Amino acid sequence: MDWVILLASGVLEAVWATALGRSDGLRRRVPTLVFVVASIASLLGLGFALNTLPTGTAYAVWTATGASLTVLWAMITGAERAGLVKVLLLLGIVTCVVGLKALA
C-alpha cells in the first residue's frame, strides 16, 4: 500500500509542478491553489510512505515519477517539443527507478 501512496504522491508532484508553472509567479488564484493543495498532499503522501520504505529509494521513485509525468504532460499539451532523445531519456529514468524499486 505504501508504494501505491508513493506513486500517487509522485503524480501529485507533477500536478503541483504544472500548476506552479501556470500560476504566473503565484499571481493566478486557481493554479496557485492547485499548487498549494497538491504540494501539501504530495509531501504528506511521501512522508507517510517513508514510514516503511527506504528513504533513498522512495525519494528517487517520488521525484522520478513527478519529473517524468511533468515532462510527459508538457509534451502532450504542446508546452514542450517531444523528440526521440527526450522520450528515450525519460524511459531511462523510469527504467532506473524500476530497477531501484526491484532492489528495495
C-alpha positions, -999 to +999 in steps of 0.1 A: +000+000+000+029+024+007+041+020-029+007+030-042+007+060-019+042+069-030+032+067-067+001+088-061+023+113-043+046+114-074+016+120-096+006+149-073+042+162-077+036+165-114+003+183-107+019+209-084+048+214-107+025+220-136+002+243-116+032+262-103+043+268-139+009+281-148+005+303-117+023+333-132+045+337-102+017+327-078-004+356-091-031+335-107-055+322-080-067+288-093-033+274-103-018+288-071-045+270-051-039+238-070-002+241-064-006+246-026-031+217-022-012+193-044+022+201-029+009+195+006-008+163-003+022+151-023+046+157+007+022+142+032+020+110+010+058+109+007+061+113+044+036+085+051+053+062+026+087+069+043+075+052+074+081+018+058+101+024+026+138+031+023+143+069+021+167+069-008+146+046-030+113+062-021+126+097-028+140+086-061+107+070-071+088+101-060+109+126-079+113+104-110+075+099-111+068+136-108+095+147-132+087+122-158+050+129-157+056+166-157+077+164-189+052+139-205+023+162-198+042+192-212+049+172-244+012+160-247-001+196-242+024+211-266+042+231-240+074+213-248+085+197-280+086+159-280+116+142-295+131+108-297+161+116-275+138+132-249+115+102-248+144+078-246+159+097-217+125+097-199+124+059-204+159+057-190+147+075-158+117+052-155+139+021-161+164+031-135+137+038-109+120+005-116+154-011-110+158+007-077+123-004-066+131-040-076+162-040-054+144-023-024 
